[in-house]
């Protein structure tokens, strides 16, 4: 069972500087979550994993995103 999702992000691949999590059950589709207060004109690397209480799964493939001004 899945009880939450964890998001790790930073300024490059392997740089896990920030993180957040949110409660949500199992899903076979796309989930939406907004991360606020990102620096403008900056590149971030994100990855996500599902967790069951204190038992996390494997990290997803990463995604690089560039913020607007």
N, C-alpha and C positions, 0 to 999 in steps of 0.2 A: 504494500500500500504506500501511497505517496501522501505526505502531510504538508510539505512545503517545497519551495524552489529557492535555490541559492544562486545569486549572481555575483560573480567576481569580475572586477574591471580595473584597468590601470592604463598607463600611457604607452604600453607596448606588450607584445607577446611574452608571457612569463612574468610580467610585472603585476602582481596581484596586490595593488595598493589599497583598493576600496572594495567594499562588499555590502550586500544587503540580502535580505530574504523575505519571502512573503508566503503566507499560508494559502494553500490551494490543493485540492484533491487531484486524483489522477486525471490526465487529459490526453487525448489522442490527436488534438488539434493545436492550433496556434494560441498562445497566451500573450496577453498584453500587460506590460508593466512600465511605468514612467519613472525615470531617474532624473531628478531635478538638480540644479546647481552645478551643471557641467561647465567647464571653461569654454568660452567662445573660441572659434577657429582652432580647435584642438583635436587631436586624434586619440581615440580610446580603443582598447581591445577588450571585448566582452566574452564571457563564457558563462554557462549555466549548468546546474545539475539538480536533479530531483533528490529529495531526502525523505526518509521515514523517521521522524523524530530525530534522534541523534545518529542515525545510520545513513550517511550520504551515498549517492550513487556516483558514477563516473562523470567527469566533466564533459560537456559537449565540445564539438569543434568550436574554435574561436571565430569571432567576427570583428573586423576593424571598422570603426565608424568615425567620421569627421563631423564635428559640430559646425553650425553656421555662426555668423557674427551676431 
